[in-house]
Structures are given as C-alpha cells and as structure tokens.
Amino acid sequence: LRQIKDAEELRHLVRAGKITSEVFVRIAKRIRAGQTEREVAETLDIELRKSGAQKNSFDTIVASGPNSAIPHHETGNRRLKAGEPVVLDFGGVFEGGYCSDVTRTVFVPGKKPKPELLEIYRVVRDANKKAFRALKPGMLWKEYDASARSYIEKKGYGAYFTHGLGHSLGLEAHDPYDYAHDALKAGVVMTNEPGIYIPTVGGVRIEDDLVVTKTGARRLTPAPYLDI
C-alpha cells in the first residue's frame, strides 16, 4: 500500500513538489558570498513554512565549497565564497502528510566557478535526465540505478558517485520499499538524485521526485537546473 500511490496521494505529492520547487527559485536568487550555511538553511526552512509546509521532511542540508563533497553533510557555520558550489537538499511535509525531497546545486555569484566543477555539474545534470527518460513500469531498482550510474562511469566519475540513485517517497522522505524484489510499477514515486563528490574539489547533486506512469515517468519537481 505504501509503495504504490493512488490518485489522492499523487495529488498531495504533486503539490508538495511544486511548492518546494518554488521555494528553491526564491532562495537561489538570494544566495550571496558571506552567508553561512546555517543562515541559508534557516531561510529555506522559513520559506517552506510560509508556503504551507507543516514541518521539514528531514533536516535541511546546505553544503558549501569542500563540504559539498560530503553527500550528507551536517549544515554548519562555514561562510559561502564566490564561485564555489552549494548543495541545497531540503523538503517539507505538506497537506495530507506527504513529503517533498529536492536537491539543487548552485554556484555562489561573484566569481566564475572552476572548469572541473562546471564539468561535474553537466555530467550530473545529464545523468539525471537519462534516468528520467529511462524510468518505466516493470523496471527493477538496480536497472534504474544503472541508468544514471553507467553514464557517470563512462564519463570517468564512477568512483565519486557513492550512494544509490534514489529512494521511495511518500509519507516519509524514505518511504518503505522492497528494492531487491519489487519492480517499479505505475504509481510508484522515486527520487532521482545522481551526484559526484570529489574530496577537496567539491560536489554536485541534483534530485527530482518522479512518479512512474503507464508509459514512463513524470517529474513532480519543476525546479530549474543551471544552464551551463
């Protein structure tokens, strides 16, 4: 029952993804050098509440500079510097108790990012798009994971993608799912979050919430990607 969402559940999840994406757009415009990770996280949390979130679906992650190479960094007091990446991973619990889970990576304005970081961003963005296009009913989770992982490996960054491609989403940010045995049927909601994390250099993660449809997948999180 938890693995496959019905029409009413999907209505809640669509709304949660839309609102959270709108919050990202507003916050991304306000990021500046000199802010601390904690200040950005607090602003995100406030905007989520103003937009109808009852609470966070998990603790907001803001990982800047070298911290962006830590997939589950604990947000701290480091100050953002111009040109460096900032990973924003956040979500809220909205009407009906359903969660959103969105990650976007931005670059602090004021300085051109390093070419290697821009390349990493493009690879992660393209891996995300490949997984979205590949997702279809009947696919096993390991096949879904491979749809992005194989591309990242082909680009030479396989060793730096250190977690699974996604997880079930619903009443919890990590909803129950039998990944080892159950195929991804229509009505399943999965995250799509490829990432590359290079110590001392930085990291990029891009995460969307997807629902499996009868013919493929639908993106529930319209937050924009960077055009680089």
Disulfide bonds with the S-S distance in Angstrom:
none
